[in-house]
Amino acid sequence: MPGFAEELAALVSAAFLLGVKQEAKKQAGKAGRELVREIPKATKKQLSMEREKKAIRKASAYNKEYAKQYKKLKKKHPRTSFHVLAKKAHRATKKARK
């Protein structure tokens, strides 16, 4: 019966290799998911560090005047939409700066 023993050993080794392959796939999947979860955290930290370095720009004279005009209009017409008030504020700013 040497053929039976060899056949049994081949069957056992094949089953072992199949189990090893399945376990390797599971482990690779878990490692991949963990890696994907860790990468966005790292990039968010990097992005926040980059954003902190950005310089704050000075407001232009036009922008300051527009803000004044918008605030005046908002005080007079509190229920009017932003779109309408912005248009009126831009027109008033152009007149004020002439």
PyRosetta script that sets phi, psi and omega in degrees:
from pyrosetta import init, pose_from_sequence

init()
pose = pose_from_sequence("MPGFAEELAALVSAAFLLGVKQEAKKQAGKAGRELVREIPKATKKQLSMEREKKAIRKASAYNKEYAKQYKKLKKKHPRTSFHVLAKKAHRATKKARK")
pose.set_psi(1, 33.6)
pose.set_omega(1, 176.8)
pose.set_phi(2, -67.3)
pose.set_psi(2, -26.6)
pose.set_omega(2, 179.7)
pose.set_phi(3, -66.5)
pose.set_psi(3, -37.9)
pose.set_omega(3, -179.3)
pose.set_phi(4, -66.0)
pose.set_psi(4, -43.1)
pose.set_omega(4, -179.5)
pose.set_phi(5, -63.8)
pose.set_psi(5, -42.1)
pose.set_omega(5, 179.0)
pose.set_phi(6, -65.7)
pose.set_psi(6, -41.5)
pose.set_omega(6, -180.0)
pose.set_phi(7, -64.8)
pose.set_psi(7, -40.6)
pose.set_omega(7, 178.4)
pose.set_phi(8, -65.3)
pose.set_psi(8, -41.7)
pose.set_omega(8, 178.8)
pose.set_phi(9, -64.7)
pose.set_psi(9, -40.3)
pose.set_omega(9, 178.7)
pose.set_phi(10, -65.1)
pose.set_psi(10, -41.3)
pose.set_omega(10, 179.2)
pose.set_phi(11, -64.1)
pose.set_psi(11, -44.8)
pose.set_omega(11, 179.4)
pose.set_phi(12, -63.8)
pose.set_psi(12, -44.0)
pose.set_omega(12, -179.4)
pose.set_phi(13, -67.1)
pose.set_psi(13, -35.8)
pose.set_omega(13, 177.8)
pose.set_phi(14, -65.4)
pose.set_psi(14, -43.4)
pose.set_omega(14, 178.9)
pose.set_phi(15, -63.8)
pose.set_psi(15, -40.3)
pose.set_omega(15, 178.3)
pose.set_phi(16, -61.9)
pose.set_psi(16, -47.1)
pose.set_omega(16, -179.8)
pose.set_phi(17, -62.9)
pose.set_psi(17, -38.9)
pose.set_omega(17, 177.6)
pose.set_phi(18, -62.5)
pose.set_psi(18, -44.3)
pose.set_omega(18, 178.0)
pose.set_phi(19, -63.2)
pose.set_psi(19, -39.6)
pose.set_omega(19, 179.4)
pose.set_phi(20, -64.5)
pose.set_psi(20, -42.3)
pose.set_omega(20, 179.9)
pose.set_phi(21, -63.5)
pose.set_psi(21, -44.2)
pose.set_omega(21, 179.4)
pose.set_phi(22, -63.0)
pose.set_psi(22, -43.4)
pose.set_omega(22, 179.5)
pose.set_phi(23, -65.2)
pose.set_psi(23, -38.2)
pose.set_omega(23, 178.7)
pose.set_phi(24, -63.7)
pose.set_psi(24, -40.3)
pose.set_omega(24, 178.1)
pose.set_phi(25, -63.7)
pose.set_psi(25, -42.3)
pose.set_omega(25, 178.1)
pose.set_phi(26, -60.8)
pose.set_psi(26, -47.8)
pose.set_omega(26, -178.8)
pose.set_phi(27, -62.7)
pose.set_psi(27, -40.9)
pose.set_omega(27, 179.4)
pose.set_phi(28, -64.4)
pose.set_psi(28, -40.4)
pose.set_omega(28, 178.1)
pose.set_phi(29, -62.8)
pose.set_psi(29, -44.7)
pose.set_omega(29, 178.9)
pose.set_phi(30, -63.1)
pose.set_psi(30, -43.6)
pose.set_omega(30, -179.2)
pose.set_phi(31, -64.4)
pose.set_psi(31, -39.1)
pose.set_omega(31, 178.7)
pose.set_phi(32, -64.4)
pose.set_psi(32, -43.7)
pose.set_omega(32, 179.5)
pose.set_phi(33, -64.3)
pose.set_psi(33, -41.9)
pose.set_omega(33, 178.6)
pose.set_phi(34, -62.6)
pose.set_psi(34, -41.1)
pose.set_omega(34, 179.7)
pose.set_phi(35, -64.1)
pose.set_psi(35, -42.0)
pose.set_omega(35, 179.8)
pose.set_phi(36, -65.6)
pose.set_psi(36, -35.2)
pose.set_omega(36, 178.3)
pose.set_phi(37, -70.7)
pose.set_psi(37, -34.9)
pose.set_omega(37, -177.2)
pose.set_phi(38, -76.5)
pose.set_psi(38, -33.9)
pose.set_omega(38, -176.2)
pose.set_phi(39, -62.1)
pose.set_psi(39, -48.5)
pose.set_omega(39, 179.7)
pose.set_phi(40, -59.5)
pose.set_psi(40, -34.6)
pose.set_omega(40, 177.9)
pose.set_phi(41, -62.3)
pose.set_psi(41, -43.6)
pose.set_omega(41, -179.2)
pose.set_phi(42, -65.6)
pose.set_psi(42, -42.0)
pose.set_omega(42, -178.3)
pose.set_phi(43, -69.4)
pose.set_psi(43, -35.1)
pose.set_omega(43, 177.5)
pose.set_phi(44, -62.6)
pose.set_psi(44, -41.5)
pose.set_omega(44, 178.2)
pose.set_phi(45, -63.4)
pose.set_psi(45, -42.7)
pose.set_omega(45, 179.7)
pose.set_phi(46, -64.1)
pose.set_psi(46, -42.2)
pose.set_omega(46, -179.9)
pose.set_phi(47, -64.5)
pose.set_psi(47, -40.6)
pose.set_omega(47, -179.8)
pose.set_phi(48, -66.4)
pose.set_psi(48, -34.2)
pose.set_omega(48, 177.5)
pose.set_phi(49, -68.2)
pose.set_psi(49, -38.5)
pose.set_omega(49, 178.7)
pose.set_phi(50, -67.4)
pose.set_psi(50, -38.4)
pose.set_omega(50, -178.9)
pose.set_phi(51, -66.4)
pose.set_psi(51, -33.6)
pose.set_omega(51, -179.3)
pose.set_phi(52, -64.8)
pose.set_psi(52, -29.6)
pose.set_omega(52, -177.2)
pose.set_phi(53, -75.1)
pose.set_psi(53, -18.5)
pose.set_omega(53, -175.0)
pose.set_phi(54, -65.4)
pose.set_psi(54, 131.9)
pose.set_omega(54, -177.9)
pose.set_phi(55, -78.7)
pose.set_psi(55, 146.6)
pose.set_omega(55, 177.3)
pose.set_phi(56, -86.7)
pose.set_psi(56, 127.3)
pose.set_omega(56, -177.6)
pose.set_phi(57, -86.7)
pose.set_psi(57, 148.9)
pose.set_omega(57, 179.7)
pose.set_phi(58, -74.5)
pose.set_psi(58, 139.8)
pose.set_omega(58, 178.1)
pose.set_phi(59, -71.0)
pose.set_psi(59, 137.7)
pose.set_omega(59, -179.4)
pose.set_phi(60, -75.7)
pose.set_psi(60, 165.7)
pose.set_omega(60, 178.5)
pose.set_phi(61, -62.1)
pose.set_psi(61, -41.1)
pose.set_omega(61, 178.9)
pose.set_phi(62, -60.7)
pose.set_psi(62, -44.3)
pose.set_omega(62, -178.3)
pose.set_phi(63, -63.8)
pose.set_psi(63, -39.9)
pose.set_omega(63, 178.0)
pose.set_phi(64, -63.4)
pose.set_psi(64, -44.5)
pose.set_omega(64, 179.9)
pose.set_phi(65, -64.9)
pose.set_psi(65, -42.8)
pose.set_omega(65, 178.5)
pose.set_phi(66, -59.3)
pose.set_psi(66, -42.4)
pose.set_omega(66, 179.8)
pose.set_phi(67, -61.4)
pose.set_psi(67, -41.9)
pose.set_omega(67, 177.7)
pose.set_phi(68, -61.3)
pose.set_psi(68, -49.0)
pose.set_omega(68, -177.9)
pose.set_phi(69, -62.9)
pose.set_psi(69, -40.9)
pose.set_omega(69, -180.0)
pose.set_phi(70, -64.0)
pose.set_psi(70, -42.9)
pose.set_omega(70, -179.6)
pose.set_phi(71, -63.5)
pose.set_psi(71, -40.6)
pose.set_omega(71, 177.4)
pose.set_phi(72, -60.4)
pose.set_psi(72, -48.2)
pose.set_omega(72, -179.1)
pose.set_phi(73, -64.3)
pose.set_psi(73, -39.3)
pose.set_omega(73, -179.4)
pose.set_phi(74, -64.6)
pose.set_psi(74, -35.7)
pose.set_omega(74, 179.0)
pose.set_phi(75, -68.1)
pose.set_psi(75, -40.9)
pose.set_omega(75, 179.6)
pose.set_phi(76, -72.0)
pose.set_psi(76, -39.0)
pose.set_omega(76, -174.7)
pose.set_phi(77, -127.4)
pose.set_psi(77, 73.5)
pose.set_omega(77, -174.0)
pose.set_phi(78, -66.6)
pose.set_psi(78, -23.5)
pose.set_omega(78, -175.5)
pose.set_phi(79, -94.9)
pose.set_psi(79, -3.0)
pose.set_omega(79, -179.9)
pose.set_phi(80, -75.8)
pose.set_psi(80, 146.2)
pose.set_omega(80, -176.5)
pose.set_phi(81, -69.8)
pose.set_psi(81, 159.8)
pose.set_omega(81, -179.5)
pose.set_phi(82, -60.2)
pose.set_psi(82, -42.1)
pose.set_omega(82, -176.7)
pose.set_phi(83, -56.4)
pose.set_psi(83, -48.2)
pose.set_omega(83, -178.5)
pose.set_phi(84, -68.3)
pose.set_psi(84, -44.3)
pose.set_omega(84, -179.5)
pose.set_phi(85, -64.6)
pose.set_psi(85, -37.8)
pose.set_omega(85, -179.6)
pose.set_phi(86, -63.7)
pose.set_psi(86, -42.9)
pose.set_omega(86, 178.2)
pose.set_phi(87, -60.1)
pose.set_psi(87, -47.3)
pose.set_omega(87, -179.5)
pose.set_phi(88, -64.9)
pose.set_psi(88, -38.9)
pose.set_omega(88, 180.0)
pose.set_phi(89, -65.7)
pose.set_psi(89, -39.2)
pose.set_omega(89, 177.7)
pose.set_phi(90, -65.2)
pose.set_psi(90, -41.9)
pose.set_omega(90, 177.8)
pose.set_phi(91, -62.9)
pose.set_psi(91, -45.0)
pose.set_omega(91, -179.2)
pose.set_phi(92, -64.9)
pose.set_psi(92, -35.7)
pose.set_omega(92, 179.5)
pose.set_phi(93, -66.0)
pose.set_psi(93, -43.1)
pose.set_omega(93, 178.4)
pose.set_phi(94, -60.7)
pose.set_psi(94, -42.4)
pose.set_omega(94, 179.2)
pose.set_phi(95, -66.1)
pose.set_psi(95, -41.7)
pose.set_omega(95, -176.5)
pose.set_phi(96, -68.3)
pose.set_psi(96, -30.8)
pose.set_omega(96, -175.9)
pose.set_phi(97, -86.8)
pose.set_psi(97, -6.0)
pose.set_omega(97, -180.0)
pose.set_phi(98, -73.3)
pose.dump_pdb("model.pdb")
